[in-house]
Amino acid sequence: MVEKEINEHYKNYYEKKDEIGSGGYGTVYKVINKKTKEIRAIKIIKINEDEKVFMNHMNNELKNMKICSNGNINSIKLYECFHYKNKYAIVMELCDDNLQNILNKRKKGFTCEEI
């Protein structure tokens, strides 16, 4: 669940460690909360000033993540968001693995019960 959106630099709160991956919308890093020492993942997305449509889309996605994670143990927890200058950062639970690796390890698909 998103606890808060903070309008300052995420580096005031988190120390960046390893890059986990990157894609069309940004880069994901392993980070450590400077105060609590908890390990998290942070997705950093660069945005342009004229990308109002992108921000609307991002807000909708965050709302959907919040709804899906509410009481669902199988969803990634969303902790907080930072909006600073031309960057948007989403702090979330760090997972041990990703779907692509899990699918590559399996010989066959998922059962209905697993899904």
PEZIFEN-V56495 format. One record per backbone hydrogen bond with DSSP energy under -0.5 kcal/mol. CO is the residue of the C=O (numbers start at 1). NH is the residue of the N-H. Records with the same first field share a line. If there is no record, write none. Layout:
CO = NH + NH
//
This chain:
1 = 3
4 = 81
6 = 8 + 83
9 = 12
10 = 13 + 14
13 = 34
14 = 16
15 = 32
18 = 30
21 = 28
26 = 23
27 = 44
28 = 20 + 21
29 = 42
30 = 17
31 = 40
32 = 15
33 = 37
38 = 33
40 = 31
41 = 92
42 = 29 + 44
43 = 45 + 90
44 = 27
45 = 88
48 = 51
50 = 52
51 = 55
52 = 56
53 = 57
54 = 58
55 = 59
56 = 60
57 = 61
58 = 62
59 = 63
60 = 64
61 = 65
62 = 66
63 = 67
64 = 68
65 = 69
66 = 70
67 = 70
69 = 71 + 72
71 = 73
72 = 75
77 = 79 + 93
79 = 3 + 4
80 = 91
81 = 6
82 = 89
84 = 87
86 = 47
87 = 84
88 = 45
89 = 82 + 91
90 = 43 + 92
91 = 79 + 80
92 = 41
93 = 95
98 = 102
99 = 103
100 = 104
101 = 105
102 = 106
111 = 115
//
